């Protein structure tokens, strides 16, 4: 359902029309500001500008951390976007119009409303802008809604001020993950709908997929602009203890954005052991709980993160390449358990000298100071060097619920020798203060080579919270940290689905149209 624009729900602060003459050399123009033009992005506006001859425009929202953008295309009649307005404020917006023979400077006032009460309290704990990657802080937030989630991604600045957000409650369900594609489009999906927005909240494209598929957890843009998507597929079963149960979250699809259709699928159950129960604490059909994808352009392969099994890689033709997980109890692949043996595809954990660790570490019964598997992992990413980053939630680490810490971890995978070496980690030293049993994220930031780590569901002083941390990879020191105190206003504060707020992922992103 597409949100409808209603005048009653849009603040319009009309400064009026300026028809200047005399001291402005007789140049005539008019500017009409319209706040929240698409009714779901309350901190945005458009400036409807008319000019008597072609002009170029630049806009600047004034404040402690200004937002500014220049638009190089000449026009006589256009709508110029404004982002980064402060909430609950008479925003001063400076406009510059350049034309042949002169420049016009003017300042408008745009009044914004208060933030919704569900928006988390944001506290900046650490800030060293000289060592940080540029941009603001994008958050993939989902708010408790009495057993459902209502999604509302936002972007905040270095002072913890929210400068942009979308209200996606019209979707009636969780819409995720929040990401910006290479063409500037904001992409998010619900179970059966792919949404593409511009930064003003306009739906550029809305595509419903075949109802036999249900999208969840992750969408990855490929180099050609098409999408890899985690899905569940109806009427697919696995054999467990002699019985057949319907499975979920164990297919991947390729979605062609230009043709708006599914053009390929991967059945992950064909290449893994569906009966392996070491880390499955959900319903029997949720044997995998796939939650993240990374595309490897070097060989057109796909790295998959699965909360209940670990990390693994498949080829474009759905051939298993390797498994990075504790080696305990891996059997035959296939929905009926009648496929090939999966154990030969397990990577051996090695130290920096290439020497294997003892068997108890390989099986995951113990961890080494220099190596640990990722337990209940999320958000795999490949670095430019080809190493693998992942958020290691740490759930049931070493098969022991009392060992509780989360971390970002980087592995070097030697595919020829089928080994895995741990290169770097952050978070273990923070213990319970950084422990998130679900969600969470990690990103490589190429501008600084820093690592952005999101622990999306933790307790801080008895309050449900999330942390976003930018870490200097070489020193291990935090150059940025923000804590978001989640409110769960429409939930019962239990960890049940849709009963508490969650921060799924975060991104460092420019606030740009």
C-alpha positions as CSV (number, residue, x, y, z in Angstrom):
1,X,0.0,0.0,0.0
2,X,1.4,3.3,-1.0
3,X,1.1,6.2,1.6
4,X,-1.3,8.9,0.6
5,X,-0.4,12.6,0.7
6,X,-2.9,14.5,2.9
7,X,-2.7,18.2,3.4
8,X,-3.7,17.8,7.1
9,X,-0.6,15.7,7.8
10,X,2.0,17.9,6.0
11,X,3.4,21.0,7.6
12,X,3.8,23.7,5.0
13,X,5.5,26.8,6.0
14,X,5.1,29.3,3.2
15,X,7.4,32.2,3.3
16,X,5.9,33.7,0.3
17,X,7.0,34.8,-3.1
18,X,9.9,37.2,-3.5
19,X,9.8,39.5,-6.6
20,X,12.9,41.5,-6.2
21,X,13.8,44.6,-8.2
22,X,16.0,47.6,-7.9
23,X,18.8,46.5,-5.6
24,X,18.5,42.9,-7.0
25,X,19.0,44.2,-10.5
26,X,15.4,43.4,-11.4
27,X,15.9,39.6,-11.2
28,X,12.5,38.0,-10.5
29,X,12.2,34.6,-8.7
30,X,9.9,32.9,-6.3
31,X,10.5,30.1,-3.7
32,X,7.7,28.1,-2.0
33,X,8.9,25.6,0.6
34,X,6.9,22.4,1.2
35,X,7.7,20.3,4.2
36,X,7.5,16.5,4.1
37,X,6.3,16.4,0.5
38,X,5.7,12.6,0.5
39,X,4.3,12.4,4.0
40,X,6.8,9.8,5.4
41,X,10.0,11.9,5.7
42,X,9.2,14.7,8.2
43,X,12.7,16.2,8.2
44,X,12.8,16.8,4.5
45,X,11.3,19.5,2.2
46,X,11.2,20.7,-1.3
47,X,11.7,24.2,-2.5
48,X,9.5,25.0,-5.5
49,X,11.6,27.6,-7.3
50,X,10.7,29.7,-10.3
51,X,13.1,32.1,-11.9
52,X,13.0,34.4,-14.9
53,X,16.1,33.0,-16.4
54,X,18.2,29.8,-15.9
55,X,19.7,29.4,-12.4
56,X,21.8,26.9,-10.5
57,X,20.8,26.3,-6.8
58,X,22.6,25.4,-3.7
59,X,20.9,24.9,-0.3
60,X,22.2,25.0,3.3
61,X,20.4,24.1,6.5
62,X,22.1,26.2,9.1
63,X,23.0,24.9,12.6
64,X,25.8,23.4,14.6
65,X,26.3,20.7,11.9
66,X,25.0,22.3,8.7
67,X,23.7,20.3,5.8
68,X,24.6,21.6,2.4
69,X,24.2,20.5,-1.2
70,X,24.7,22.1,-4.6
71,X,22.7,21.2,-7.7
72,X,24.5,21.8,-10.9
73,X,21.6,21.5,-13.4
74,X,20.3,24.8,-14.6
75,X,16.5,25.4,-14.5
76,X,13.8,28.1,-14.5
77,X,11.2,26.0,-12.7
78,X,12.2,23.1,-10.4
79,X,11.8,21.4,-7.1
80,X,15.0,21.4,-5.1
81,X,15.3,18.9,-2.2
82,X,16.2,19.8,1.3
83,X,17.5,17.2,3.8
84,X,18.9,17.4,7.3
85,X,16.3,19.7,8.9
86,X,16.4,19.8,12.7
87,X,13.3,18.5,14.5
88,X,11.0,20.8,16.5
89,X,12.8,23.9,15.2
90,X,12.4,27.0,13.1
91,X,15.1,25.9,10.6
92,X,17.1,28.6,8.8
93,X,17.7,27.5,5.3
94,X,20.0,29.5,3.1
95,X,19.4,29.4,-0.6
96,X,21.8,30.6,-3.3
97,X,20.7,31.1,-6.9
98,X,23.4,31.7,-9.5
99,X,22.5,33.1,-12.9
100,X,24.3,34.7,-15.8
101,X,25.3,38.1,-14.5
102,X,24.7,37.6,-10.8
103,X,23.9,35.7,-7.6
104,X,20.9,35.8,-5.3
105,X,21.2,34.9,-1.6
106,X,18.1,34.4,0.5
107,X,17.2,32.7,3.8
108,X,13.9,30.9,4.5
109,X,12.4,29.5,7.7
110,X,11.0,26.0,7.8
111,X,9.2,24.9,11.0
112,X,9.4,21.2,11.8
113,X,7.5,19.1,14.3
114,X,8.7,17.1,17.2
115,X,10.2,13.6,16.8
116,X,7.9,10.6,17.5
117,X,8.2,9.5,21.1
118,X,9.4,6.1,20.0
119,X,12.7,7.5,18.7
120,X,15.5,6.3,20.9
121,X,17.6,8.5,23.1
122,X,21.0,8.9,21.4
123,X,24.1,9.5,23.5
124,X,27.5,10.2,21.9
125,X,30.1,8.5,24.1
126,X,33.2,8.9,22.0
127,X,33.9,11.3,19.0
128,X,37.2,11.9,17.2
129,X,36.2,13.3,13.9
130,X,39.8,13.6,12.8
131,X,40.1,9.8,12.7
132,X,36.5,9.0,11.6
133,X,35.1,8.1,8.3
134,X,33.0,11.0,6.8
135,X,29.3,10.9,6.8
136,X,26.4,10.6,9.3
137,X,25.0,7.6,11.1
138,X,22.3,5.5,9.5
139,X,20.3,3.1,11.6
140,X,18.0,0.2,10.6
141,X,15.5,0.6,13.4
142,X,12.4,-1.5,14.1
143,X,9.9,-0.6,16.8
144,X,7.8,-2.9,19.0
145,X,4.2,-2.9,17.8
146,X,2.4,-5.4,20.0
147,X,3.8,-8.5,18.4
148,X,4.7,-6.9,15.1
149,X,7.4,-4.5,14.1
150,X,6.9,-1.0,12.7
151,X,10.0,0.1,10.8
152,X,11.6,3.6,10.9
153,X,15.1,4.0,9.6
154,X,16.9,7.2,10.7
155,X,20.1,9.1,10.3
156,X,21.7,11.1,13.1
157,X,24.6,13.5,13.3
158,X,27.8,13.7,15.5
159,X,25.8,15.4,18.2
160,X,23.2,12.7,18.4
161,X,20.6,14.9,16.6
162,X,18.2,13.0,14.3
163,X,18.4,14.7,10.9
164,X,16.4,12.3,8.7
165,X,14.0,9.5,9.2
166,X,11.2,7.6,7.4
167,X,8.0,6.5,8.9
168,X,7.2,3.1,7.3
169,X,4.3,2.2,9.5
170,X,2.1,2.2,6.3
171,X,3.7,-1.1,5.4
172,X,2.1,-2.8,8.4
173,X,5.1,-5.0,9.0
174,X,8.9,-5.0,9.3
175,X,10.7,-3.5,6.3
176,X,14.4,-4.2,6.2
177,X,17.4,-3.9,5.7
178,X,18.0,-0.2,5.3
179,X,20.6,0.5,2.7
180,X,21.6,3.0,0.0
181,X,22.2,1.5,-3.4
182,X,24.9,2.8,-5.8
183,X,22.4,4.9,-7.7
184,X,21.4,6.7,-4.5
185,X,18.1,4.8,-4.1
186,X,17.1,3.7,-0.6
187,X,16.2,0.0,-0.7
188,X,14.1,-1.9,1.9
189,X,11.9,-5.0,1.6
190,X,9.0,-6.5,3.5
191,X,8.1,-10.2,3.3
192,X,6.6,-9.8,-0.2
193,X,7.3,-6.2,-1.4
194,X,10.5,-4.5,-2.6
195,X,10.5,-0.8,-1.9
196,X,12.8,1.7,-3.5
197,X,12.6,5.3,-2.1
198,X,14.4,8.5,-2.8
199,X,15.6,10.6,0.1
200,X,12.5,12.6,0.2
201,X,10.5,9.5,1.0
202,X,9.0,9.2,-2.5
203,X,8.4,5.6,-3.6
204,X,10.4,5.3,-6.8
205,X,9.5,1.7,-7.4
206,X,7.3,-0.8,-5.5
207,X,7.4,-4.4,-6.6
208,X,5.5,-7.4,-5.2
209,X,7.2,-10.8,-5.6
210,X,5.6,-14.2,-5.9
211,X,3.9,-15.0,-2.6
212,X,5.5,-18.4,-2.5
213,X,8.7,-16.6,-1.5
214,X,9.1,-14.6,1.7
215,X,12.0,-12.2,1.9
216,X,13.9,-11.8,5.2
217,X,17.1,-10.5,6.8
218,X,19.3,-9.5,3.9
219,X,19.4,-8.1,0.4
220,X,22.7,-7.6,-1.4
221,X,23.2,-5.4,-4.5
222,X,25.3,-7.1,-7.2
223,X,27.7,-5.3,-9.5
224,X,25.1,-5.2,-12.2
225,X,22.5,-3.7,-9.9
226,X,20.4,-6.9,-9.4
227,X,19.6,-8.2,-6.0
228,X,20.5,-11.3,-4.0
229,X,17.9,-11.9,-1.4
230,X,17.4,-14.3,1.5
231,X,14.0,-16.0,1.3
232,X,11.9,-18.8,2.6
233,X,9.9,-20.8,0.1
234,X,6.6,-22.4,0.8
235,X,5.9,-26.1,0.5
236,X,9.6,-27.2,1.0
237,X,10.2,-29.9,3.6
238,X,13.2,-31.5,5.3
239,X,13.4,-34.9,6.9
240,X,14.1,-34.9,10.7
241,X,14.0,-38.1,12.8
242,X,11.9,-39.9,10.2
243,X,9.4,-37.1,9.9
244,X,8.9,-34.4,7.3
245,X,8.6,-30.8,8.5
246,X,8.3,-27.6,6.5
247,X,11.5,-25.6,6.4
248,X,12.1,-21.8,6.3
249,X,14.8,-19.4,5.5
250,X,16.8,-21.8,3.3
251,X,16.6,-20.4,-0.2
252,X,18.3,-17.5,-2.0
253,X,16.8,-15.7,-5.0
254,X,18.3,-13.5,-7.7
255,X,15.9,-10.6,-8.5
256,X,16.3,-8.7,-11.8
257,X,15.5,-5.0,-11.0
258,X,15.0,-4.0,-14.6
259,X,12.6,-6.9,-15.4
260,X,11.1,-6.9,-11.9
261,X,11.2,-10.6,-11.7
262,X,12.9,-13.5,-9.9
263,X,15.4,-15.1,-12.4
264,X,17.3,-17.6,-10.3
265,X,17.1,-19.5,-7.0
266,X,19.5,-21.5,-4.8
267,X,18.2,-24.3,-2.5
268,X,20.7,-24.2,0.4
269,X,19.4,-27.4,1.9
270,X,20.9,-29.3,-1.0
271,X,24.4,-28.6,0.2
272,X,24.2,-28.7,4.0
273,X,23.2,-31.1,6.7
274,X,19.6,-30.2,7.7
275,X,19.6,-32.5,10.7
276,X,22.5,-30.9,12.5
277,X,21.0,-29.6,15.8
278,X,24.0,-28.3,17.8
279,X,22.9,-24.7,17.6
280,X,19.2,-24.9,16.7
281,X,17.1,-23.6,19.5
282,X,14.1,-22.6,17.4
283,X,11.4,-24.7,15.7
284,X,12.6,-27.8,13.9
285,X,12.0,-26.4,10.4
286,X,14.3,-23.4,11.1
287,X,17.4,-25.6,10.9
288,X,19.4,-22.8,9.2
289,X,18.1,-19.3,10.0
290,X,20.0,-17.6,7.2
291,X,20.6,-14.0,8.0
292,X,23.3,-12.5,5.8
293,X,24.9,-12.7,2.4
294,X,28.1,-11.5,0.8
295,X,28.9,-11.7,-2.9
296,X,32.4,-12.6,-3.9
297,X,33.1,-11.0,-7.3
298,X,36.4,-12.9,-7.7
299,X,34.5,-16.1,-8.5
300,X,30.8,-15.2,-8.5
301,X,30.2,-17.1,-5.3
302,X,28.0,-16.4,-2.3
303,X,29.1,-16.4,1.4
304,X,26.2,-17.1,3.7
305,X,25.7,-16.4,7.4
306,X,23.4,-18.8,9.2
307,X,22.6,-18.3,12.8
308,X,22.1,-22.0,13.5
309,X,25.0,-23.5,11.4
310,X,27.8,-20.9,10.9
311,X,29.3,-19.5,7.7
312,X,29.6,-21.2,4.4
313,X,30.3,-20.5,0.7
314,X,28.5,-21.8,-2.4
315,X,29.3,-21.3,-6.0
316,X,27.0,-19.6,-8.6
317,X,25.9,-23.1,-9.5
318,X,25.1,-24.0,-5.9
319,X,28.1,-26.2,-5.2
320,X,29.4,-26.2,-1.7
321,X,32.9,-24.6,-1.4
322,X,33.6,-24.5,2.3
323,X,32.1,-24.3,5.8
324,X,33.5,-22.2,8.6
325,X,32.0,-23.6,11.8
326,X,32.8,-25.9,14.7
327,X,33.4,-29.3,13.2
328,X,31.1,-31.2,15.6
329,X,28.5,-33.6,14.0
330,X,28.4,-32.7,10.4
331,X,26.6,-35.3,8.3
332,X,25.2,-35.7,4.8
333,X,23.6,-32.9,2.8
334,X,20.1,-32.8,1.3
335,X,16.5,-32.4,2.4
336,X,16.3,-36.1,2.9
337,X,19.8,-36.5,4.3
338,X,20.8,-38.6,1.3
339,X,23.4,-36.3,-0.3
340,X,27.1,-36.0,-0.1
341,X,29.2,-35.9,3.1
342,X,29.6,-32.3,4.3
343,X,32.5,-32.8,6.7
344,X,35.2,-32.7,4.0
345,X,34.2,-29.1,3.3
346,X,35.0,-27.9,6.9
347,X,37.8,-25.4,7.1
348,X,40.6,-26.2,9.6
349,X,41.4,-23.5,12.1
350,X,45.1,-22.5,12.0
351,X,47.4,-20.0,13.7
352,X,49.6,-17.5,12.0
353,X,52.2,-20.1,11.2
354,X,49.6,-22.3,9.5
355,X,49.5,-24.9,12.3
356,X,46.2,-26.4,13.2
357,X,44.7,-25.9,16.6
358,X,43.9,-28.9,18.8
359,X,40.8,-30.9,18.2
360,X,38.8,-29.4,21.0
361,X,39.1,-26.0,19.4
362,X,38.2,-27.4,16.0
363,X,35.1,-28.9,17.4
364,X,34.2,-25.6,19.2
365,X,34.3,-27.2,22.7
366,X,37.0,-24.6,23.6
367,X,38.3,-21.3,22.2
368,X,41.8,-20.1,21.9
369,X,42.9,-16.5,22.6
370,X,44.0,-16.3,19.0
371,X,41.1,-18.1,17.4
372,X,37.4,-18.6,17.9
373,X,34.5,-19.5,15.6
374,X,31.6,-17.2,15.1
375,X,28.6,-18.4,17.0
376,X,25.2,-17.3,15.8
377,X,26.9,-15.0,13.3
378,X,25.4,-12.0,11.3
379,X,26.4,-9.7,8.5
380,X,29.3,-11.2,6.6
381,X,31.4,-8.7,4.6
382,X,34.4,-9.1,2.3
383,X,37.2,-6.5,2.7
384,X,39.2,-5.2,-0.3
385,X,41.9,-7.7,0.7
386,X,39.5,-10.6,0.4
387,X,39.4,-11.3,4.1
388,X,36.0,-12.0,5.7
389,X,34.5,-9.8,8.4
390,X,31.5,-11.0,10.4
391,X,29.6,-10.1,13.6
392,X,30.1,-12.9,16.0
393,X,27.0,-12.7,18.4
394,X,28.5,-15.4,20.6
395,X,25.2,-17.2,21.4
396,X,25.9,-20.6,23.1
397,X,29.6,-20.2,22.6
398,X,31.5,-23.5,23.2
399,X,28.0,-25.0,23.6
400,X,27.8,-23.1,26.9
401,X,25.1,-20.4,27.6
402,X,27.2,-18.9,30.4
403,X,30.0,-17.7,28.1
404,X,28.6,-14.3,26.9
405,X,30.5,-11.9,24.7
406,X,30.0,-10.6,21.1
407,X,32.6,-9.3,18.8
408,X,33.5,-8.3,15.2
409,X,36.0,-10.8,13.8
410,X,38.1,-11.0,10.7
411,X,39.2,-14.2,9.1
412,X,41.6,-15.1,6.3
413,X,40.2,-18.0,4.3
414,X,42.8,-20.1,2.4
415,X,40.5,-21.9,-0.1
416,X,43.3,-24.0,-1.6
417,X,44.4,-25.4,1.7
418,X,41.0,-25.2,3.3
419,X,42.1,-23.3,6.4
420,X,40.9,-20.3,8.3
421,X,43.1,-18.0,10.3
422,X,41.7,-15.3,12.7
423,X,43.4,-12.0,11.9
424,X,41.6,-9.4,14.1
425,X,38.8,-9.1,16.6
426,X,37.0,-6.4,18.6
427,X,34.5,-6.7,21.4
428,X,35.5,-9.7,23.4
429,X,37.3,-7.5,25.9
430,X,34.0,-5.6,26.6
431,X,32.2,-8.7,27.8
432,X,28.5,-8.4,28.8
433,X,28.5,-4.7,28.0
434,X,28.8,-5.5,24.3
435,X,26.9,-8.9,24.2
436,X,24.0,-9.0,21.7
437,X,22.2,-12.3,21.3
438,X,20.5,-11.3,18.1
439,X,20.8,-8.8,15.1
440,X,23.9,-6.6,14.8
441,X,26.3,-5.7,12.0
442,X,29.9,-5.0,11.0
443,X,31.2,-2.9,8.0
444,X,34.6,-2.1,6.5
445,X,35.0,1.6,5.9
446,X,37.4,2.0,3.0
447,X,38.0,5.8,3.5
448,X,39.9,5.2,6.8
449,X,40.2,1.4,6.8
450,X,38.3,1.5,10.1
451,X,35.7,-1.0,11.2
452,X,32.1,0.0,12.0
453,X,30.6,-2.4,14.6
454,X,26.9,-2.5,15.7
455,X,25.8,-4.4,18.8
456,X,22.1,-4.0,18.2
457,X,20.4,-5.6,21.3
458,X,22.1,-5.3,24.6
459,X,21.5,-4.3,28.2
460,X,23.2,-1.2,29.6
461,X,22.5,-0.5,33.3
462,X,19.3,-2.5,33.1
463,X,18.1,-0.6,30.0
464,X,17.7,-2.1,26.5
465,X,20.1,-0.4,24.2
466,X,22.3,-0.6,21.1
467,X,25.8,0.6,20.4
468,X,27.4,1.8,17.2
469,X,31.2,1.9,17.4
470,X,33.8,2.9,14.8
471,X,37.1,1.2,15.6
472,X,40.6,2.0,14.4
473,X,41.6,-1.4,13.1
474,X,45.3,-0.9,13.7
475,X,45.1,0.3,17.3
476,X,41.8,-1.3,18.4
477,X,40.7,2.0,19.8
478,X,37.3,3.5,19.5
479,X,37.2,6.7,17.5
480,X,33.4,7.0,17.6
481,X,30.8,5.4,19.9
482,X,27.1,6.1,20.2
483,X,24.6,4.4,22.6
484,X,20.9,4.3,21.5
485,X,18.5,3.7,24.4
486,X,15.6,1.8,23.0
487,X,12.1,2.5,24.4
488,X,9.8,-0.4,23.3
489,X,6.7,1.8,23.9
490,X,4.3,-0.6,22.2
491,X,5.7,-3.9,23.5
492,X,5.7,-6.0,26.7
493,X,9.5,-5.8,27.0
494,X,9.9,-9.5,26.5
495,X,12.4,-10.8,23.8
496,X,9.4,-12.1,21.8
497,X,9.0,-11.0,18.2
498,X,7.7,-7.4,17.9
499,X,7.7,-6.8,21.7
500,X,10.9,-4.8,22.0
501,X,12.7,-2.3,19.7
502,X,15.7,-3.5,17.8
503,X,18.6,-1.9,15.9
504,X,19.3,-4.4,13.2
505,X,22.2,-2.7,11.4
506,X,23.9,0.6,11.0
507,X,25.8,2.3,8.2
508,X,28.1,5.3,7.8
509,X,26.4,7.2,5.1
510,X,26.3,10.7,3.5
511,X,23.1,12.7,3.9
512,X,22.7,13.4,0.3
513,X,19.9,13.6,-2.3
